[in-house]
């Protein structure tokens, strides 16, 4: 998957819908998409949190108005979701919200979906994957035996929610890509990150949210990434 770092994002303007567009990843997707000349629809709970000059659709993704969400994704060449909990006390947001997004996309025949998950998810059980591998094939000794178990213990409820979300995405029938970053930072856009298909990046312990946003935009028209889980790390 290293070729993703060697090409520029698509120069053809697209209609992109960004879910959770005021979040820490969603906001960076919006900024980079606009800089690349794309047309952006921002799906947010609070429209006042979107400063960019974009089409804004106000939707509470835990109790959405179906018509509003369908209108937000209807003309989209791709839907990119940065949806996830902002605090450790929040649970259920990723699976429920993404489920509503999938329903809306299916209703209007939108196809391309890119979502953010997390690097330990390859080893987290779910209803569709009750017996996942004990270790991710991309993880080294420290990640397998120290950092990944620690993260799963600390964020057990969040990872269980993300595992449900991944199940729904894989079962959606859409052209999906799941991006699984490790620890997220507020570092700058570097485009020097590494990407691995179907596994975590060996020795990858962190990555900036800006680089995650960059990858999500780059994979939109890369058909080799459809129905793939991508590890990313600096």
Secondary structure as UniProt FT lines:
FT   HELIX           2..6
FT   STRAND          15..19
FT   TURN            20..22
FT   TURN            24..25
FT   HELIX           26..35
FT   TURN            36..37
FT   STRAND          39..44
FT   HELIX           47..49
FT   STRAND          55..58
FT   TURN            61..62
FT   HELIX           66..73
FT   TURN            74..75
FT   STRAND          78..81
FT   TURN            88..89
FT   HELIX           93..108
FT   STRAND          112..116
FT   HELIX           119..123
FT   TURN            130..131
FT   TURN            137..138
FT   HELIX           141..142
FT   HELIX           143..147
FT   HELIX           148..154
FT   HELIX           156..170
FT   STRAND          175..181
FT   STRAND          183..185
FT   STRAND          194..197
FT   TURN            202..203
FT   STRAND          206..208
FT   HELIX           209..218
FT   TURN            219..221
FT   HELIX           223..225
FT   TURN            226..227
FT   STRAND          228..233
//
